[in-house]
Amino acid sequence: MSPVPLKQGKLALEDLAFYGLFWAGNTLSARVEQHLKRAHDLPVSWFEVLLWLYHQDASVSVSDLGSCTMLSRSQVSRVLDALRERGLIVRTQSPTDARSVGVALTPEGRVLFEQADATRRACLAEVFTDRLDQDELAALTGIWRKLKE
């Protein structure tokens, strides 16, 4: 039996915009999660941490890393523990603060990130990046930056 389409009602433009943003984020995240887990046994939260670490020139403090992600402080700690168990990151003592710990990718972590990033790009191509032109991608980027401020 086919689902019956529900009436959307008259939603205000700001409600439609918010719902669209919410729908797109959840739908695309779920798709990426499915592909990353299947191909690399890698949850999207782990991928996010690897993404931030991949682009750093040196180890970063756990608190700085946590402030960049969409994860809670406890989630970041759990993700880092799991990544360390898989040999994807190393923890280092801060050269300036004995109480502070830094984290960095291992060579294995860099390789896995590159493979996982290729998987992410491929799974998003047909439903996201191939459907939008450069101007639309730039507009979306501008919107995200403005909302983040």
C-alpha positions as CSV (number, residue, x, y, z in Angstrom):
1,M,0.0,0.0,0.0
2,S,1.4,3.4,-1.0
3,P,1.6,6.1,1.6
4,V,-0.9,8.8,1.3
5,P,0.7,12.3,0.8
6,L,-0.1,14.5,3.8
7,K,-1.2,18.1,3.3
8,Q,1.6,20.5,4.1
9,G,-0.6,23.4,4.9
10,K,0.3,27.0,4.3
11,L,3.8,27.3,5.8
12,A,5.5,30.6,6.1
13,L,8.6,31.0,4.0
14,E,10.9,30.9,7.1
15,D,9.2,27.6,8.1
16,L,9.7,26.1,4.7
17,A,13.4,27.3,4.7
18,F,14.0,25.8,8.1
19,Y,12.3,22.5,7.3
20,G,14.3,22.3,4.1
21,L,17.5,22.9,5.9
22,F,16.6,20.3,8.6
23,W,15.5,17.7,6.0
24,A,18.6,18.2,3.9
25,G,21.0,17.9,6.8
26,N,19.4,14.8,8.2
27,T,18.9,13.1,4.8
28,L,22.5,13.7,3.6
29,S,24.0,12.8,7.0
30,A,22.1,9.5,7.1
31,R,23.3,8.7,3.5
32,V,26.9,9.5,4.4
33,E,26.7,7.5,7.6
34,Q,25.3,4.4,5.8
35,H,28.1,4.5,3.1
36,L,30.9,5.2,5.6
37,K,29.8,2.4,7.9
38,R,29.4,-0.1,5.1
39,A,32.7,0.8,3.3
40,H,35.0,1.6,6.3
41,D,33.2,0.7,9.5
42,L,33.3,4.4,10.3
43,P,30.4,6.4,11.9
44,V,30.0,9.9,10.5
45,S,30.9,11.3,14.0
46,W,34.3,9.7,13.6
47,F,34.6,11.0,10.1
48,E,34.0,14.5,11.3
49,V,36.8,14.3,13.8
50,L,39.2,12.8,11.2
51,L,38.2,15.6,8.8
52,W,39.3,18.3,11.3
53,L,42.5,16.5,12.2
54,Y,43.4,15.8,8.6
55,H,43.7,19.5,7.8
56,Q,46.0,20.4,10.8
57,D,49.7,20.8,10.5
58,A,50.4,19.7,14.1
59,S,48.5,18.1,16.9
60,V,45.6,20.0,18.3
61,S,44.2,20.2,21.8
62,V,41.1,18.2,22.5
63,S,39.2,21.3,23.6
64,D,40.0,23.1,20.4
65,L,39.0,20.0,18.4
66,G,35.7,19.8,20.4
67,S,34.8,23.4,19.7
68,C,35.0,22.8,16.0
69,T,32.8,19.7,15.8
70,M,29.1,19.3,16.1
71,L,29.7,16.8,18.9
72,S,29.4,17.2,22.7
73,R,32.5,17.2,24.8
74,S,31.8,13.6,26.0
75,Q,31.1,12.5,22.4
76,V,34.5,13.9,21.3
77,S,36.2,12.0,24.1
78,R,34.5,8.7,23.2
79,V,35.3,9.2,19.5
80,L,38.9,9.9,20.3
81,D,39.2,6.8,22.4
82,A,37.7,4.7,19.6
83,L,40.0,6.2,17.0
84,R,43.0,5.6,19.2
85,E,42.0,2.0,19.7
86,R,41.9,1.6,15.9
87,G,45.4,3.2,15.6
88,L,44.0,6.2,13.7
89,I,45.1,8.9,16.1
90,V,47.8,9.5,18.7
91,R,47.6,11.5,21.9
92,T,50.5,13.8,22.7
93,Q,51.5,16.0,25.7
94,S,51.3,19.7,25.0
95,P,54.8,21.2,24.9
96,T,53.5,24.3,26.8
97,D,51.0,22.9,29.2
98,A,51.6,19.6,31.0
99,R,47.9,19.3,31.8
100,S,46.8,19.6,28.2
101,V,46.7,16.7,25.7
102,G,46.9,17.1,21.9
103,V,45.7,14.7,19.2
104,A,46.9,14.0,15.7
105,L,46.3,11.5,12.9
106,T,48.6,8.6,12.5
107,P,49.7,7.7,8.9
108,E,47.0,5.0,9.0
109,G,44.4,7.6,10.0
110,R,45.4,9.8,7.1
111,V,45.0,6.9,4.7
112,L,41.6,5.9,6.1
113,F,40.4,9.5,6.0
114,E,41.4,9.8,2.3
115,Q,39.5,6.6,1.5
116,A,36.5,7.6,3.5
117,D,36.4,11.1,2.1
118,A,36.4,9.6,-1.4
119,T,33.4,7.4,-0.3
120,R,31.6,10.5,1.1
121,R,32.1,12.4,-2.1
122,A,30.9,9.6,-4.3
123,C,27.8,8.9,-2.2
124,L,26.9,12.6,-2.2
125,A,27.6,13.2,-5.9
126,E,24.3,12.0,-7.3
127,V,22.1,13.6,-4.7
128,F,24.0,16.8,-3.9
129,T,27.1,18.0,-5.7
130,D,26.0,16.9,-9.2
131,R,22.6,18.6,-8.8
132,L,24.0,22.0,-7.9
133,D,26.2,24.3,-10.0
134,Q,29.1,26.3,-8.6
135,D,27.0,29.4,-8.0
136,E,24.5,27.3,-5.9
137,L,27.2,25.7,-3.9
138,A,28.8,29.1,-3.2
139,A,25.4,30.4,-2.2
140,L,24.9,27.5,0.2
141,T,28.3,28.1,1.6
142,G,27.5,31.8,2.2
143,I,24.3,30.9,4.0
144,W,26.0,28.4,6.3
145,R,28.7,30.9,7.2
146,K,26.2,33.6,7.9
147,L,24.1,31.2,10.1
148,K,27.3,30.1,12.0
149,E,28.3,33.7,12.9
